[in-house]
Amino acid sequence: MGTLEKKIEQLLRDRFDDIEIRFDHEKGERISGSLISRKFSRMSHLSRQGAIWKLLRENLTATQQQKILGFLIYTPKEIQSYNEAYENVA
């Protein structure tokens, strides 16, 4: 895990104490992944994205932010449903 990933992970864990973070490793050192937390349960998709990007903008430099492709953001129930649906397709 790179330094920027570690910083992002710490920021997310400080804000969302129950968060599960799954980083995807892209070529060219771009960062993306999935975030899973119960705290997203009462938030719309746009509110979730807004909360994550607000946190990142407030704590990362513009250069660091440019290295982030984005995150898919789920509740535990949503990721469970997704995983179950994917298992039925595979």
PDB file of N, CA, C and O in Angstrom:
ATOM      1  N   MET A   1       0.846  -1.176   0.000  1.00  0.00           N
ATOM      2  CA  MET A   1       0.000   0.000   0.000  1.00  0.00           C
ATOM      3  C   MET A   1       0.890   1.238   0.000  1.00  0.00           C
ATOM      4  O   MET A   1       1.822   1.354   0.796  1.00  0.00           O
ATOM      5  N   GLY A   2       0.581   2.160  -0.911  1.00  0.00           N
ATOM      6  CA  GLY A   2       1.372   3.377  -1.015  1.00  0.00           C
ATOM      7  C   GLY A   2       1.051   4.379   0.073  1.00  0.00           C
ATOM      8  O   GLY A   2       0.087   4.222   0.822  1.00  0.00           O
ATOM      9  N   THR A   3       1.870   5.407   0.147  1.00  0.00           N
ATOM     10  CA  THR A   3       1.712   6.449   1.159  1.00  0.00           C
ATOM     11  C   THR A   3       0.369   7.152   1.039  1.00  0.00           C
ATOM     12  O   THR A   3      -0.290   7.410   2.047  1.00  0.00           O
ATOM     13  N   LEU A   4      -0.049   7.469  -0.204  1.00  0.00           N
ATOM     14  CA  LEU A   4      -1.331   8.154  -0.378  1.00  0.00           C
ATOM     15  C   LEU A   4      -2.489   7.258   0.030  1.00  0.00           C
ATOM     16  O   LEU A   4      -3.442   7.729   0.650  1.00  0.00           O
ATOM     17  N   GLU A   5      -2.424   5.984  -0.304  1.00  0.00           N
ATOM     18  CA  GLU A   5      -3.466   5.049   0.130  1.00  0.00           C
ATOM     19  C   GLU A   5      -3.546   5.000   1.652  1.00  0.00           C
ATOM     20  O   GLU A   5      -4.641   4.987   2.214  1.00  0.00           O
ATOM     21  N   LYS A   6      -2.410   4.972   2.312  1.00  0.00           N
ATOM     22  CA  LYS A   6      -2.400   4.951   3.778  1.00  0.00           C
ATOM     23  C   LYS A   6      -3.036   6.206   4.344  1.00  0.00           C
ATOM     24  O   LYS A   6      -3.788   6.142   5.317  1.00  0.00           O
ATOM     25  N   LYS A   7      -2.737   7.356   3.734  1.00  0.00           N
ATOM     26  CA  LYS A   7      -3.323   8.609   4.207  1.00  0.00           C
ATOM     27  C   LYS A   7      -4.833   8.608   4.002  1.00  0.00           C
ATOM     28  O   LYS A   7      -5.581   9.007   4.894  1.00  0.00           O
ATOM     29  N   ILE A   8      -5.279   8.167   2.843  1.00  0.00           N
ATOM     30  CA  ILE A   8      -6.720   8.095   2.573  1.00  0.00           C
ATOM     31  C   ILE A   8      -7.392   7.141   3.549  1.00  0.00           C
ATOM     32  O   ILE A   8      -8.453   7.444   4.094  1.00  0.00           O
ATOM     33  N   GLU A   9      -6.770   5.992   3.766  1.00  0.00           N
ATOM     34  CA  GLU A   9      -7.335   5.016   4.706  1.00  0.00           C
ATOM     35  C   GLU A   9      -7.471   5.620   6.097  1.00  0.00           C
ATOM     36  O   GLU A   9      -8.505   5.435   6.740  1.00  0.00           O
ATOM     37  N   GLN A  10      -6.476   6.327   6.573  1.00  0.00           N
ATOM     38  CA  GLN A  10      -6.540   6.921   7.908  1.00  0.00           C
ATOM     39  C   GLN A  10      -7.638   7.984   7.982  1.00  0.00           C
ATOM     40  O   GLN A  10      -8.378   8.044   8.964  1.00  0.00           O
ATOM     41  N   LEU A  11      -7.745   8.811   6.961  1.00  0.00           N
ATOM     42  CA  LEU A  11      -8.803   9.831   6.928  1.00  0.00           C
ATOM     43  C   LEU A  11     -10.184   9.185   7.001  1.00  0.00           C
ATOM     44  O   LEU A  11     -11.051   9.631   7.752  1.00  0.00           O
ATOM     45  N   LEU A  12     -10.376   8.133   6.215  1.00  0.00           N
ATOM     46  CA  LEU A  12     -11.671   7.450   6.193  1.00  0.00           C
ATOM     47  C   LEU A  12     -11.972   6.761   7.518  1.00  0.00           C
ATOM     48  O   LEU A  12     -13.105   6.813   7.997  1.00  0.00           O
ATOM     49  N   ARG A  13     -10.980   6.123   8.111  1.00  0.00           N
ATOM     50  CA  ARG A  13     -11.191   5.433   9.392  1.00  0.00           C
ATOM     51  C   ARG A  13     -11.467   6.425  10.530  1.00  0.00           C
ATOM     52  O   ARG A  13     -12.246   6.137  11.439  1.00  0.00           O
ATOM     53  N   ASP A  14     -10.825   7.583  10.467  1.00  0.00           N
ATOM     54  CA  ASP A  14     -11.083   8.606  11.488  1.00  0.00           C
ATOM     55  C   ASP A  14     -12.516   9.131  11.394  1.00  0.00           C
ATOM     56  O   ASP A  14     -13.120   9.472  12.411  1.00  0.00           O
ATOM     57  N   ARG A  15     -13.058   9.199  10.182  1.00  0.00           N
ATOM     58  CA  ARG A  15     -14.400   9.755   9.966  1.00  0.00           C
ATOM     59  C   ARG A  15     -15.492   8.704  10.088  1.00  0.00           C
ATOM     60  O   ARG A  15     -16.566   8.983  10.623  1.00  0.00           O
ATOM     61  N   PHE A  16     -15.227   7.488   9.594  1.00  0.00           N
ATOM     62  CA  PHE A  16     -16.209   6.396   9.580  1.00  0.00           C
ATOM     63  C   PHE A  16     -15.604   5.210  10.325  1.00  0.00           C
ATOM     64  O   PHE A  16     -14.856   4.427   9.740  1.00  0.00           O
ATOM     65  N   ASP A  17     -15.919   5.073  11.600  1.00  0.00           N
ATOM     66  CA  ASP A  17     -15.237   4.089  12.450  1.00  0.00           C
ATOM     67  C   ASP A  17     -15.485   2.634  12.052  1.00  0.00           C
ATOM     68  O   ASP A  17     -14.706   1.757  12.428  1.00  0.00           O
ATOM     69  N   ASP A  18     -16.542   2.362  11.308  1.00  0.00           N
ATOM     70  CA  ASP A  18     -16.844   0.974  10.945  1.00  0.00           C
ATOM     71  C   ASP A  18     -16.548   0.670   9.477  1.00  0.00           C
ATOM     72  O   ASP A  18     -16.993  -0.353   8.956  1.00  0.00           O
ATOM     73  N   ILE A  19     -15.809   1.539   8.814  1.00  0.00           N
ATOM     74  CA  ILE A  19     -15.640   1.432   7.361  1.00  0.00           C
ATOM     75  C   ILE A  19     -14.760   0.258   6.947  1.00  0.00           C
ATOM     76  O   ILE A  19     -13.746  -0.043   7.576  1.00  0.00           O
ATOM     77  N   GLU A  20     -15.183  -0.389   5.872  1.00  0.00           N
ATOM     78  CA  GLU A  20     -14.354  -1.399   5.216  1.00  0.00           C
ATOM     79  C   GLU A  20     -13.874  -0.762   3.923  1.00  0.00           C
ATOM     80  O   GLU A  20     -14.675  -0.227   3.156  1.00  0.00           O
ATOM     81  N   ILE A  21     -12.590  -0.816   3.683  1.00  0.00           N
ATOM     82  CA  ILE A  21     -11.987  -0.170   2.525  1.00  0.00           C
ATOM     83  C   ILE A  21     -11.354  -1.241   1.650  1.00  0.00           C
ATOM     84  O   ILE A  21     -10.556  -2.055   2.115  1.00  0.00           O
ATOM     85  N   ARG A  22     -11.722  -1.227   0.382  1.00  0.00           N
ATOM     86  CA  ARG A  22     -11.146  -2.162  -0.592  1.00  0.00           C
ATOM     87  C   ARG A  22     -10.535  -1.331  -1.714  1.00  0.00           C
ATOM     88  O   ARG A  22     -11.254  -0.785  -2.551  1.00  0.00           O
ATOM     89  N   PHE A  23      -9.226  -1.237  -1.728  1.00  0.00           N
ATOM     90  CA  PHE A  23      -8.546  -0.491  -2.786  1.00  0.00           C
ATOM     91  C   PHE A  23      -8.368  -1.387  -4.005  1.00  0.00           C
ATOM     92  O   PHE A  23      -8.042  -2.568  -3.884  1.00  0.00           O
ATOM     93  N   ASP A  24      -8.585  -0.806  -5.177  1.00  0.00           N
ATOM     94  CA  ASP A  24      -8.251  -1.454  -6.441  1.00  0.00           C
ATOM     95  C   ASP A  24      -6.944  -0.841  -6.903  1.00  0.00           C
ATOM     96  O   ASP A  24      -6.760   0.372  -6.806  1.00  0.00           O
ATOM     97  N   HIS A  25      -6.057  -1.641  -7.389  1.00  0.00           N
ATOM     98  CA  HIS A  25      -4.754  -1.133  -7.808  1.00  0.00           C
ATOM     99  C   HIS A  25      -4.731  -0.982  -9.314  1.00  0.00           C
ATOM    100  O   HIS A  25      -4.739  -1.963 -10.057  1.00  0.00           O
ATOM    101  N   GLU A  26      -4.701   0.258  -9.746  1.00  0.00           N
ATOM    102  CA  GLU A  26      -4.729   0.611 -11.154  1.00  0.00           C
ATOM    103  C   GLU A  26      -3.316   0.905 -11.647  1.00  0.00           C
ATOM    104  O   GLU A  26      -2.440   1.285 -10.870  1.00  0.00           O
ATOM    105  N   LYS A  27      -3.115   0.727 -12.920  1.00  0.00           N
ATOM    106  CA  LYS A  27      -1.834   1.094 -13.521  1.00  0.00           C
ATOM    107  C   LYS A  27      -1.695   2.610 -13.452  1.00  0.00           C
ATOM    108  O   LYS A  27      -2.685   3.340 -13.504  1.00  0.00           O
ATOM    109  N   GLY A  28      -0.468   3.065 -13.334  1.00  0.00           N
ATOM    110  CA  GLY A  28      -0.218   4.492 -13.303  1.00  0.00           C
ATOM    111  C   GLY A  28      -0.471   5.123 -11.946  1.00  0.00           C
ATOM    112  O   GLY A  28      -0.592   6.343 -11.836  1.00  0.00           O
ATOM    113  N   GLU A  29      -0.549   4.306 -10.924  1.00  0.00           N
ATOM    114  CA  GLU A  29      -0.693   4.779  -9.538  1.00  0.00           C
ATOM    115  C   GLU A  29      -1.979   5.557  -9.288  1.00  0.00           C
ATOM    116  O   GLU A  29      -2.013   6.435  -8.426  1.00  0.00           O
ATOM    117  N   ARG A  30      -3.032   5.246 -10.028  1.00  0.00           N
ATOM    118  CA  ARG A  30      -4.341   5.850  -9.770  1.00  0.00           C
ATOM    119  C   ARG A  30      -5.031   5.032  -8.683  1.00  0.00           C
ATOM    120  O   ARG A  30      -4.859   3.816  -8.613  1.00  0.00           O
ATOM    121  N   ILE A  31      -5.807   5.697  -7.840  1.00  0.00           N
ATOM    122  CA  ILE A  31      -6.447   5.041  -6.701  1.00  0.00           C
ATOM    123  C   ILE A  31      -7.947   4.990  -6.909  1.00  0.00           C
ATOM    124  O   ILE A  31      -8.573   5.987  -7.268  1.00  0.00           O
ATOM    125  N   SER A  32      -8.515   3.819  -6.679  1.00  0.00           N
ATOM    126  CA  SER A  32      -9.957   3.629  -6.713  1.00  0.00           C
ATOM    127  C   SER A  32     -10.283   2.483  -5.767  1.00  0.00           C
ATOM    128  O   SER A  32      -9.385   1.842  -5.221  1.00  0.00           O
ATOM    129  N   GLY A  33     -11.555   2.235  -5.578  1.00  0.00           N
ATOM    130  CA  GLY A  33     -11.935   1.135  -4.720  1.00  0.00           C
ATOM    131  C   GLY A  33     -13.374   1.224  -4.263  1.00  0.00           C
ATOM    132  O   GLY A  33     -14.186   1.952  -4.834  1.00  0.00           O
ATOM    133  N   SER A  34     -13.669   0.474  -3.231  1.00  0.00           N
ATOM    134  CA  SER A  34     -15.012   0.418  -2.659  1.00  0.00           C
ATOM    135  C   SER A  34     -14.944   0.747  -1.180  1.00  0.00           C
ATOM    136  O   SER A  34     -13.994   0.380  -0.487  1.00  0.00           O
ATOM    137  N   LEU A  35     -15.959   1.440  -0.712  1.00  0.00           N
ATOM    138  CA  LEU A  35     -16.086   1.789   0.701  1.00  0.00           C
ATOM    139  C   LEU A  35     -17.414   1.250   1.199  1.00  0.00           C
ATOM    140  O   LEU A  35     -18.443   1.407   0.542  1.00  0.00           O
ATOM    141  N   ILE A  36     -17.388   0.614   2.364  1.00  0.00           N
ATOM    142  CA  ILE A  36     -18.596   0.005   2.915  1.00  0.00           C
ATOM    143  C   ILE A  36     -18.727   0.434   4.373  1.00  0.00           C
ATOM    144  O   ILE A  36     -17.801   0.261   5.166  1.00  0.00           O
ATOM    145  N   SER A  37     -19.889   0.995   4.719  1.00  0.00           N
ATOM    146  CA  SER A  37     -20.121   1.436   6.092  1.00  0.00           C
ATOM    147  C   SER A  37     -21.621   1.519   6.369  1.00  0.00           C
ATOM    148  O   SER A  37     -22.403   1.874   5.488  1.00  0.00           O
ATOM    149  N   ARG A  38     -22.010   1.194   7.582  1.00  0.00           N
ATOM    150  CA  ARG A  38     -23.399   1.370   8.014  1.00  0.00           C
ATOM    151  C   ARG A  38     -23.799   2.841   7.978  1.00  0.00           C
ATOM    152  O   ARG A  38     -24.974   3.160   7.798  1.00  0.00           O
ATOM    153  N   LYS A  39     -22.843   3.726   8.147  1.00  0.00           N
ATOM    154  CA  LYS A  39     -23.136   5.164   8.208  1.00  0.00           C
ATOM    155  C   LYS A  39     -23.642   5.713   6.880  1.00  0.00           C
ATOM    156  O   LYS A  39     -24.151   6.833   6.838  1.00  0.00           O
ATOM    157  N   PHE A  40     -23.517   4.960   5.808  1.00  0.00           N
ATOM    158  CA  PHE A  40     -24.036   5.395   4.519  1.00  0.00           C
ATOM    159  C   PHE A  40     -25.513   5.034   4.345  1.00  0.00           C
ATOM    160  O   PHE A  40     -26.122   5.415   3.345  1.00  0.00           O
ATOM    161  N   SER A  41     -26.092   4.313   5.292  1.00  0.00           N
ATOM    162  CA  SER A  41     -27.443   3.779   5.156  1.00  0.00           C
ATOM    163  C   SER A  41     -28.506   4.846   4.930  1.00  0.00           C
ATOM    164  O   SER A  41     -29.442   4.622   4.163  1.00  0.00           O
ATOM    165  N   ARG A  42     -28.389   5.956   5.553  1.00  0.00           N
ATOM    166  CA  ARG A  42     -29.423   6.991   5.442  1.00  0.00           C
ATOM    167  C   ARG A  42     -29.028   8.117   4.493  1.00  0.00           C
ATOM    168  O   ARG A  42     -29.598   9.208   4.537  1.00  0.00           O
ATOM    169  N   MET A  43     -28.059   7.847   3.646  1.00  0.00           N
ATOM    170  CA  MET A  43     -27.565   8.865   2.725  1.00  0.00           C
ATOM    171  C   MET A  43     -27.855   8.455   1.286  1.00  0.00           C
ATOM    172  O   MET A  43     -27.773   7.277   0.938  1.00  0.00           O
ATOM    173  N   SER A  44     -28.192   9.431   0.458  1.00  0.00           N
ATOM    174  CA  SER A  44     -28.340   9.164  -0.972  1.00  0.00           C
ATOM    175  C   SER A  44     -26.956   8.925  -1.563  1.00  0.00           C
ATOM    176  O   SER A  44     -25.935   9.205  -0.934  1.00  0.00           O
ATOM    177  N   HIS A  45     -26.948   8.404  -2.778  1.00  0.00           N
ATOM    178  CA  HIS A  45     -25.665   8.162  -3.446  1.00  0.00           C
ATOM    179  C   HIS A  45     -24.877   9.468  -3.576  1.00  0.00           C
ATOM    180  O   HIS A  45     -23.673   9.494  -3.318  1.00  0.00           O
ATOM    181  N   LEU A  46     -25.546  10.541  -3.972  1.00  0.00           N
ATOM    182  CA  LEU A  46     -24.848  11.823  -4.121  1.00  0.00           C
ATOM    183  C   LEU A  46     -24.330  12.347  -2.787  1.00  0.00           C
ATOM    184  O   LEU A  46     -23.242  12.921  -2.728  1.00  0.00           O
ATOM    185  N   SER A  47     -25.091  12.158  -1.728  1.00  0.00           N
ATOM    186  CA  SER A  47     -24.638  12.592  -0.399  1.00  0.00           C
ATOM    187  C   SER A  47     -23.417  11.800   0.046  1.00  0.00           C
ATOM    188  O   SER A  47     -22.510  12.354   0.667  1.00  0.00           O
ATOM    189  N   ARG A  48     -23.389  10.524  -0.262  1.00  0.00           N
ATOM    190  CA  ARG A  48     -22.241   9.682   0.082  1.00  0.00           C
ATOM    191  C   ARG A  48     -20.989  10.186  -0.633  1.00  0.00           C
ATOM    192  O   ARG A  48     -19.940  10.386  -0.020  1.00  0.00           O
ATOM    193  N   GLN A  49     -21.125  10.384  -1.943  1.00  0.00           N
ATOM    194  CA  GLN A  49     -19.993  10.870  -2.723  1.00  0.00           C
ATOM    195  C   GLN A  49     -19.541  12.241  -2.218  1.00  0.00           C
ATOM    196  O   GLN A  49     -18.346  12.508  -2.097  1.00  0.00           O
ATOM    197  N   GLY A  50     -20.516  13.102  -1.928  1.00  0.00           N
ATOM    198  CA  GLY A  50     -20.190  14.431  -1.436  1.00  0.00           C
ATOM    199  C   GLY A  50     -19.422  14.390  -0.132  1.00  0.00           C
ATOM    200  O   GLY A  50     -18.458  15.135   0.045  1.00  0.00           O
ATOM    201  N   ALA A  51     -19.839  13.529   0.783  1.00  0.00           N
ATOM    202  CA  ALA A  51     -19.168  13.417   2.084  1.00  0.00           C
ATOM    203  C   ALA A  51     -17.733  12.926   1.926  1.00  0.00           C
ATOM    204  O   ALA A  51     -16.823  13.430   2.584  1.00  0.00           O
ATOM    205  N   ILE A  52     -17.532  11.942   1.051  1.00  0.00           N
ATOM    206  CA  ILE A  52     -16.182  11.408   0.837  1.00  0.00           C
ATOM    207  C   ILE A  52     -15.296  12.457   0.182  1.00  0.00           C
ATOM    208  O   ILE A  52     -14.173  12.689   0.631  1.00  0.00           O
ATOM    209  N   TRP A  53     -15.792  13.094  -0.877  1.00  0.00           N
ATOM    210  CA  TRP A  53     -14.958  14.074  -1.577  1.00  0.00           C
ATOM    211  C   TRP A  53     -14.705  15.315  -0.735  1.00  0.00           C
ATOM    212  O   TRP A  53     -13.641  15.923  -0.850  1.00  0.00           O
ATOM    213  N   LYS A  54     -15.640  15.701   0.095  1.00  0.00           N
ATOM    214  CA  LYS A  54     -15.403  16.845   0.997  1.00  0.00           C
ATOM    215  C   LYS A  54     -14.248  16.519   1.939  1.00  0.00           C
ATOM    216  O   LYS A  54     -13.353  17.340   2.142  1.00  0.00           O
ATOM    217  N   LEU A  55     -14.273  15.332   2.506  1.00  0.00           N
ATOM    218  CA  LEU A  55     -13.201  14.892   3.394  1.00  0.00           C
ATOM    219  C   LEU A  55     -11.853  14.886   2.666  1.00  0.00           C
ATOM    220  O   LEU A  55     -10.851  15.358   3.204  1.00  0.00           O
ATOM    221  N   LEU A  56     -11.833  14.354   1.451  1.00  0.00           N
ATOM    222  CA  LEU A  56     -10.586  14.274   0.692  1.00  0.00           C
ATOM    223  C   LEU A  56     -10.093  15.660   0.280  1.00  0.00           C
ATOM    224  O   LEU A  56      -8.899  15.944   0.376  1.00  0.00           O
ATOM    225  N   ARG A  57     -10.998  16.521  -0.176  1.00  0.00           N
ATOM    226  CA  ARG A  57     -10.597  17.881  -0.581  1.00  0.00           C
ATOM    227  C   ARG A  57     -10.027  18.679   0.585  1.00  0.00           C
ATOM    228  O   ARG A  57      -9.094  19.463   0.413  1.00  0.00           O
ATOM    229  N   GLU A  58     -10.592  18.474   1.770  1.00  0.00           N
ATOM    230  CA  GLU A  58     -10.128  19.218   2.950  1.00  0.00           C
ATOM    231  C   GLU A  58      -8.776  18.734   3.472  1.00  0.00           C
ATOM    232  O   GLU A  58      -8.102  19.459   4.204  1.00  0.00           O
ATOM    233  N   ASN A  59      -8.380  17.529   3.109  1.00  0.00           N
ATOM    234  CA  ASN A  59      -7.191  16.938   3.712  1.00  0.00           C
ATOM    235  C   ASN A  59      -6.092  16.508   2.745  1.00  0.00           C
ATOM    236  O   ASN A  59      -5.021  16.086   3.183  1.00  0.00           O
ATOM    237  N   LEU A  60      -6.335  16.607   1.453  1.00  0.00           N
ATOM    238  CA  LEU A  60      -5.336  16.221   0.467  1.00  0.00           C
ATOM    239  C   LEU A  60      -5.009  17.401  -0.431  1.00  0.00           C
ATOM    240  O   LEU A  60      -5.839  18.285  -0.641  1.00  0.00           O
ATOM    241  N   THR A  61      -3.802  17.407  -0.955  1.00  0.00           N
ATOM    242  CA  THR A  61      -3.422  18.446  -1.899  1.00  0.00           C
ATOM    243  C   THR A  61      -4.135  18.203  -3.235  1.00  0.00           C
ATOM    244  O   THR A  61      -4.661  17.118  -3.479  1.00  0.00           O
ATOM    245  N   ALA A  62      -4.143  19.213  -4.081  1.00  0.00           N
ATOM    246  CA  ALA A  62      -4.752  19.073  -5.400  1.00  0.00           C
ATOM    247  C   ALA A  62      -4.074  17.964  -6.197  1.00  0.00           C
ATOM    248  O   ALA A  62      -4.744  17.213  -6.906  1.00  0.00           O
ATOM    249  N   THR A  63      -2.771  17.855  -6.089  1.00  0.00           N
ATOM    250  CA  THR A  63      -2.029  16.802  -6.793  1.00  0.00           C
ATOM    251  C   THR A  63      -2.433  15.427  -6.288  1.00  0.00           C
ATOM    252  O   THR A  63      -2.603  14.504  -7.085  1.00  0.00           O
ATOM    253  N   GLN A  64      -2.588  15.275  -4.984  1.00  0.00           N
ATOM    254  CA  GLN A  64      -3.024  13.992  -4.416  1.00  0.00           C
ATOM    255  C   GLN A  64      -4.442  13.655  -4.882  1.00  0.00           C
ATOM    256  O   GLN A  64      -4.728  12.509  -5.228  1.00  0.00           O
ATOM    257  N   GLN A  65      -5.325  14.650  -4.890  1.00  0.00           N
ATOM    258  CA  GLN A  65      -6.709  14.419  -5.313  1.00  0.00           C
ATOM    259  C   GLN A  65      -6.779  13.949  -6.759  1.00  0.00           C
ATOM    260  O   GLN A  65      -7.631  13.129  -7.100  1.00  0.00           O
ATOM    261  N   GLN A  66      -5.899  14.452  -7.609  1.00  0.00           N
ATOM    262  CA  GLN A  66      -5.891  14.077  -9.016  1.00  0.00           C
ATOM    263  C   GLN A  66      -5.529  12.614  -9.231  1.00  0.00           C
ATOM    264  O   GLN A  66      -5.791  12.066 -10.302  1.00  0.00           O
ATOM    265  N   LYS A  67      -4.939  11.981  -8.241  1.00  0.00           N
ATOM    266  CA  LYS A  67      -4.564  10.571  -8.342  1.00  0.00           C
ATOM    267  C   LYS A  67      -5.719   9.634  -7.981  1.00  0.00           C
ATOM    268  O   LYS A  67      -5.588   8.415  -8.083  1.00  0.00           O
ATOM    269  N   ILE A  68      -6.845  10.204  -7.561  1.00  0.00           N
ATOM    270  CA  ILE A  68      -7.994   9.390  -7.158  1.00  0.00           C
ATOM    271  C   ILE A  68      -8.987   9.301  -8.307  1.00  0.00           C
ATOM    272  O   ILE A  68      -9.500  10.317  -8.776  1.00  0.00           O
ATOM    273  N   LEU A  69      -9.254   8.088  -8.754  1.00  0.00           N
ATOM    274  CA  LEU A  69     -10.262   7.875  -9.797  1.00  0.00           C
ATOM    275  C   LEU A  69     -11.659   7.980  -9.203  1.00  0.00           C
ATOM    276  O   LEU A  69     -12.544   8.591  -9.802  1.00  0.00           O
ATOM    277  N   GLY A  70     -11.862   7.391  -8.036  1.00  0.00           N
ATOM    278  CA  GLY A  70     -13.162   7.430  -7.383  1.00  0.00           C
ATOM    279  C   GLY A  70     -13.394   6.182  -6.560  1.00  0.00           C
ATOM    280  O   GLY A  70     -12.607   5.235  -6.581  1.00  0.00           O
ATOM    281  N   PHE A  71     -14.500   6.210  -5.833  1.00  0.00           N
ATOM    282  CA  PHE A  71     -14.865   5.091  -4.971  1.00  0.00           C
ATOM    283  C   PHE A  71     -16.328   4.724  -5.179  1.00  0.00           C
ATOM    284  O   PHE A  71     -17.184   5.596  -5.326  1.00  0.00           O
ATOM    285  N   LEU A  72     -16.599   3.438  -5.188  1.00  0.00           N
ATOM    286  CA  LEU A  72     -17.974   2.955  -5.107  1.00  0.00           C
ATOM    287  C   LEU A  72     -18.299   2.882  -3.623  1.00  0.00           C
ATOM    288  O   LEU A  72     -17.489   2.400  -2.831  1.00  0.00           O
ATOM    289  N   ILE A  73     -19.468   3.354  -3.249  1.00  0.00           N
ATOM    290  CA  ILE A  73     -19.797   3.482  -1.834  1.00  0.00           C
ATOM    291  C   ILE A  73     -21.075   2.696  -1.536  1.00  0.00           C
ATOM    292  O   ILE A  73     -22.118   2.928  -2.147  1.00  0.00           O
ATOM    293  N   TYR A  74     -20.976   1.765  -0.587  1.00  0.00           N
ATOM    294  CA  TYR A  74     -22.065   0.859  -0.275  1.00  0.00           C
ATOM    295  C   TYR A  74     -22.354   0.823   1.216  1.00  0.00           C
ATOM    296  O   TYR A  74     -21.517   1.184   2.043  1.00  0.00           O
ATOM    297  N   THR A  75     -23.554   0.380   1.532  1.00  0.00           N
ATOM    298  CA  THR A  75     -23.874  -0.038   2.896  1.00  0.00           C
ATOM    299  C   THR A  75     -23.574  -1.543   2.956  1.00  0.00           C
ATOM    300  O   THR A  75     -23.447  -2.181   1.911  1.00  0.00           O
ATOM    301  N   PRO A  76     -23.460  -2.114   4.151  1.00  0.00           N
ATOM    302  CA  PRO A  76     -23.243  -3.567   4.233  1.00  0.00           C
ATOM    303  C   PRO A  76     -24.360  -4.360   3.547  1.00  0.00           C
ATOM    304  O   PRO A  76     -24.095  -5.379   2.909  1.00  0.00           O
ATOM    305  N   LYS A  77     -25.602  -3.896   3.676  1.00  0.00           N
ATOM    306  CA  LYS A  77     -26.729  -4.594   3.044  1.00  0.00           C
ATOM    307  C   LYS A  77     -26.626  -4.528   1.521  1.00  0.00           C
ATOM    308  O   LYS A  77     -26.900  -5.515   0.839  1.00  0.00           O
ATOM    309  N   GLU A  78     -26.239  -3.390   0.994  1.00  0.00           N
ATOM    310  CA  GLU A  78     -26.088  -3.246  -0.456  1.00  0.00           C
ATOM    311  C   GLU A  78     -24.991  -4.139  -1.002  1.00  0.00           C
ATOM    312  O   GLU A  78     -25.174  -4.774  -2.040  1.00  0.00           O
ATOM    313  N   ILE A  79     -23.858  -4.200  -0.325  1.00  0.00           N
ATOM    314  CA  ILE A  79     -22.759  -5.024  -0.830  1.00  0.00           C
ATOM    315  C   ILE A  79     -23.112  -6.500  -0.718  1.00  0.00           C
ATOM    316  O   ILE A  79     -22.694  -7.299  -1.556  1.00  0.00           O
ATOM    317  N   GLN A  80     -23.876  -6.873   0.308  1.00  0.00           N
ATOM    318  CA  GLN A  80     -24.325  -8.264   0.438  1.00  0.00           C
ATOM    319  C   GLN A  80     -25.248  -8.620  -0.730  1.00  0.00           C
ATOM    320  O   GLN A  80     -25.103  -9.684  -1.331  1.00  0.00           O
ATOM    321  N   SER A  81     -26.187  -7.745  -1.050  1.00  0.00           N
ATOM    322  CA  SER A  81     -27.095  -7.984  -2.178  1.00  0.00           C
ATOM    323  C   SER A  81     -26.324  -8.066  -3.489  1.00  0.00           C
ATOM    324  O   SER A  81     -26.596  -8.929  -4.324  1.00  0.00           O
ATOM    325  N   TYR A  82     -25.371  -7.174  -3.664  1.00  0.00           N
ATOM    326  CA  TYR A  82     -24.538  -7.184  -4.860  1.00  0.00           C
ATOM    327  C   TYR A  82     -23.785  -8.500  -4.977  1.00  0.00           C
ATOM    328  O   TYR A  82     -23.765  -9.116  -6.043  1.00  0.00           O
ATOM    329  N   ASN A  83     -23.170  -8.929  -3.889  1.00  0.00           N
ATOM    330  CA  ASN A  83     -22.392 -10.179  -3.902  1.00  0.00           C
ATOM    331  C   ASN A  83     -23.283 -11.374  -4.197  1.00  0.00           C
ATOM    332  O   ASN A  83     -22.896 -12.270  -4.948  1.00  0.00           O
ATOM    333  N   GLU A  84     -24.477 -11.391  -3.608  1.00  0.00           N
ATOM    334  CA  GLU A  84     -25.413 -12.504  -3.851  1.00  0.00           C
ATOM    335  C   GLU A  84     -25.854 -12.523  -5.309  1.00  0.00           C
ATOM    336  O   GLU A  84     -25.923 -13.591  -5.918  1.00  0.00           O
ATOM    337  N   ALA A  85     -26.151 -11.362  -5.876  1.00  0.00           N
ATOM    338  CA  ALA A  85     -26.561 -11.288  -7.279  1.00  0.00           C
ATOM    339  C   ALA A  85     -25.424 -11.730  -8.192  1.00  0.00           C
ATOM    340  O   ALA A  85     -25.660 -12.429  -9.178  1.00  0.00           O
ATOM    341  N   TYR A  86     -24.198 -11.332  -7.876  1.00  0.00           N
ATOM    342  CA  TYR A  86     -23.046 -11.691  -8.688  1.00  0.00           C
ATOM    343  C   TYR A  86     -22.808 -13.203  -8.640  1.00  0.00           C
ATOM    344  O   TYR A  86     -22.457 -13.810  -9.652  1.00  0.00           O
ATOM    345  N   GLU A  87     -22.998 -13.807  -7.468  1.00  0.00           N
ATOM    346  CA  GLU A  87     -22.812 -15.264  -7.331  1.00  0.00           C
ATOM    347  C   GLU A  87     -23.814 -16.013  -8.195  1.00  0.00           C
ATOM    348  O   GLU A  87     -23.489 -17.067  -8.742  1.00  0.00           O
ATOM    349  N   ASN A  88     -25.026 -15.487  -8.327  1.00  0.00           N
ATOM    350  CA  ASN A  88     -26.050 -16.145  -9.143  1.00  0.00           C
ATOM    351  C   ASN A  88     -25.767 -16.032 -10.634  1.00  0.00           C
ATOM    352  O   ASN A  88     -26.249 -16.845 -11.422  1.00  0.00           O
ATOM    353  N   VAL A  89     -24.992 -15.033 -11.023  1.00  0.00           N
ATOM    354  CA  VAL A  89     -24.659 -14.837 -12.433  1.00  0.00           C
ATOM    355  C   VAL A  89     -23.443 -15.680 -12.813  1.00  0.00           C
ATOM    356  O   VAL A  89     -23.372 -16.215 -13.919  1.00  0.00           O
ATOM    357  N   ALA A  90     -22.502 -15.792 -11.903  1.00  0.00           N
ATOM    358  CA  ALA A  90     -21.234 -16.496 -12.199  1.00  0.00           C
ATOM    359  C   ALA A  90     -21.412 -17.992 -12.275  1.00  0.00           C
ATOM    360  O   ALA A  90     -20.446 -18.717 -12.514  1.00  0.00           O
TER     361      ALA A  90
END
